[in-house]
């Protein structure tokens, strides 16, 4: 990674779950509360963590691989109800991300979020993290007609940042994040600290840049000074 690459970046967008914030503890606790309420056993954190970036249905199927399709909606609604009660209770930015945001503020590089998480959860969470006022762009899964990997939320976020897509670094921890970034003509960055499964072959994902840790990413932006 070079100074020229860093200087090209005039805006940064983050996926939320597994990239900007470690939301898995709250989501998995909400799932376990729902499982207990419906007569199932709790599941270990490690069994579900890697599915946390892929939404509620992926988490449910990871917890109950043999679940019948007709029961998924009931469990999903229970999960949503419980998550709304505890959203943000045990959530924090990943290590190094606070330092990164300080660096971006110092460099006057605008940043925001593009997530597939519904607005009823994403905005209260960002409020609890104290980030909403700092972000000119917060695009949730239901902000546009389409969610990632469609380009609609990506283009809307670029408009709100007031930065051309080719000068935006989009960071995510799932293949669809990188596909969306590339399709929108953004610089795709892989957050290797995120919810990446043991069977995920990230070498096949369309990442322009990869970052091991949030501190690694913050160091990258020192090149832009």
C-alpha positions in Angstrom: 0.0 0.0 0.0 1.4 3.3 -1.1 1.1 7.0 -0.3 -0.5 7.4 -3.7 -3.3 4.9 -2.8 -3.9 6.7 0.5 -4.0 10.1 -1.1 -6.6 9.0 -3.7 -9.1 8.3 -0.9 -11.3 11.3 -0.2 -14.1 9.5 1.7 -14.6 6.3 3.6 -17.7 4.1 4.0 -18.1 1.2 6.4 -20.2 -1.9 6.7 -21.6 -1.9 10.2 -21.7 -5.4 11.6 -18.3 -7.0 11.7 -16.5 -4.1 10.2 -17.1 -0.9 12.2 -18.6 -2.3 15.3 -18.5 -5.7 17.1 -22.3 -6.2 17.2 -22.2 -10.0 17.5 -22.5 -10.1 21.3 -25.8 -8.3 21.3 -27.2 -10.1 18.3 -26.3 -13.6 19.6 -27.7 -12.8 23.0 -31.0 -11.7 21.4 -31.0 -15.0 19.4 -30.4 -17.0 22.6 -33.1 -15.1 24.4 -35.5 -16.0 21.5 -34.4 -19.7 21.4 -35.1 -20.0 25.1 -38.4 -18.3 24.8 -39.5 -20.8 22.2 -38.2 -23.8 24.1 -34.8 -24.3 22.5 -31.4 -24.5 24.1 -28.9 -21.6 24.0 -26.1 -21.9 21.5 -22.4 -21.1 22.1 -21.2 -17.7 20.9 -18.4 -19.3 18.7 -21.0 -21.3 16.8 -22.8 -18.2 15.6 -20.2 -15.4 15.4 -19.1 -15.9 11.8 -22.8 -15.7 10.6 -23.4 -12.3 12.3 -22.6 -10.3 9.2 -25.1 -12.2 7.1 -28.3 -11.3 8.9 -30.9 -12.9 11.2 -31.8 -15.8 9.0 -28.2 -16.9 8.6 -27.8 -16.7 12.4 -31.0 -18.8 12.9 -29.8 -21.4 10.5 -26.4 -21.6 12.1 -28.0 -22.1 15.5 -30.6 -24.6 14.3 -29.4 -26.2 11.0 -32.4 -28.5 10.9 -35.0 -25.9 11.4 -38.1 -26.1 9.2 -38.7 -23.1 7.0 -42.2 -22.4 8.4 -40.7 -21.7 11.9 -38.0 -19.3 10.7 -40.2 -16.3 10.5 -41.5 -16.8 14.1 -38.0 -17.1 15.5 -36.8 -14.1 13.4 -39.5 -11.9 14.8 -38.7 -13.0 18.3 -35.0 -12.2 17.6 -35.9 -8.7 16.4 -38.1 -8.0 19.4 -35.3 -9.1 21.8 -32.6 -7.3 19.9 -34.5 -4.0 19.9 -34.4 -4.2 23.8 -30.6 -4.8 24.0 -29.2 -3.2 20.9 -25.9 -1.6 21.8 -25.7 -2.9 25.4 -22.5 -4.9 24.7 -21.4 -3.4 21.4 -18.2 -1.4 20.8 -16.0 -0.3 17.9 -13.4 -2.8 16.9 -9.8 -2.2 18.2 -8.2 0.6 16.3 -11.4 2.0 14.8 -11.6 4.9 17.3 -8.1 5.8 16.3 -9.0 5.6 12.7 -12.0 7.8 13.0 -9.8 10.4 14.9 -7.4 10.2 12.0 -10.2 10.7 9.4 -11.5 13.7 11.4 -8.0 15.2 11.5 -7.7 14.8 7.7 -11.2 16.1 7.1 -12.1 12.9 5.3 -15.9 12.4 5.5 -17.1 8.9 6.5 -20.3 7.0 6.9 -22.0 3.6 6.9 -23.7 1.5 4.3 -25.3 -1.5 6.0 -28.0 -4.1 5.3 -29.1 -3.7 8.9 -32.6 -2.2 9.0 -32.8 1.5 10.1 -34.8 0.6 13.2 -31.6 -1.1 14.5 -28.7 0.7 12.7 -29.6 4.3 13.7 -30.2 3.7 17.4 -27.0 1.7 17.5 -25.0 4.5 15.9 -26.6 6.9 18.3 -25.5 4.8 21.2 -22.0 4.7 19.8 -22.0 8.5 19.5 -21.3 8.5 15.8 -24.5 9.7 14.1 -23.5 13.4 14.3 -20.1 12.7 12.7 -21.6 10.8 9.7 -23.1 12.7 6.7 -24.1 9.3 5.3 -26.0 6.5 7.1 -27.6 4.1 4.6 -29.5 1.2 6.1 -30.8 -2.0 4.5 -34.2 -0.4 3.9 -33.1 3.2 3.0 -33.2 2.3 -0.7 -35.3 -0.2 -2.6 -32.3 -2.5 -2.8 -29.7 -3.7 -0.3 -26.1 -4.7 -0.9 -24.7 -6.0 -3.2 -26.9 -3.7 -5.3 -25.2 -0.4 -6.0 -28.2 1.8 -5.1 -27.2 2.2 -1.4 -23.6 2.7 -2.4 -24.4 5.5 -4.9 -26.7 7.3 -2.4 -24.0 7.2 0.3 -21.5 8.7 -2.2 -23.9 11.5 -2.9 -24.3 12.2 0.8 -20.6 12.2 1.4 -20.2 14.5 -1.7 -17.3 12.4 -2.9 -17.0 10.7 -6.3 -17.2 6.9 -5.9 -13.7 6.3 -7.3 -12.3 8.3 -4.4 -14.2 6.3 -1.7 -12.8 3.4 0.2 -15.6 1.0 1.2 -14.7 -1.4 4.0 -16.5 -4.7 4.6 -16.0 -8.2 6.0 -18.2 -10.1 3.6 -17.9 -10.9 -0.1 -21.1 -9.0 -1.0 -19.5 -5.8 0.5 -16.6 -6.0 -1.9 -18.8 -6.9 -4.8 -21.0 -3.9 -4.1 -17.9 -1.6 -3.8 -16.4 -2.8 -7.1 -19.8 -2.5 -8.9 -20.1 1.1 -7.6 -16.6 1.9 -8.8 -15.3 2.3 -5.2 -12.1 1.1 -3.7 -12.9 -2.2 -2.0 -11.2 -2.8 1.4 -11.4 -6.1 3.2 -11.7 -5.9 7.0 -9.9 -9.1 8.0 -10.9 -8.6 11.7 -14.5 -9.1 10.9 -17.0 -12.1 10.9 -15.2 -14.2 8.4 -15.9 -17.9 8.5 -13.3 -20.7 8.4 -14.6 -21.8 5.1 -14.5 -18.4 3.4 -11.7 -18.1 0.8 -11.0 -14.4 0.9 -8.4 -14.8 -1.8 -11.3 -15.1 -4.2 -13.0 -12.0 -3.0 -12.6 -8.8 -5.1 -10.6 -6.7 -2.6 -8.4 -3.9 -3.8 -6.9 -3.5 -0.3 -6.9 -5.8 2.8 -6.3 -4.8 6.4 -5.5 -7.1 9.3 -6.6 -4.8 12.1 -8.1 -1.4 12.7 -4.7 -0.1 13.8 -3.3 -1.3 10.4 -6.0 0.8 8.7 -5.3 3.8 10.9 -1.6 3.5 10.0 -2.5 3.4 6.3 -4.1 6.9 6.6 -0.9 8.3 8.1 0.4 8.1 4.6 -2.2 10.7 3.5 -0.6 13.4 5.7 
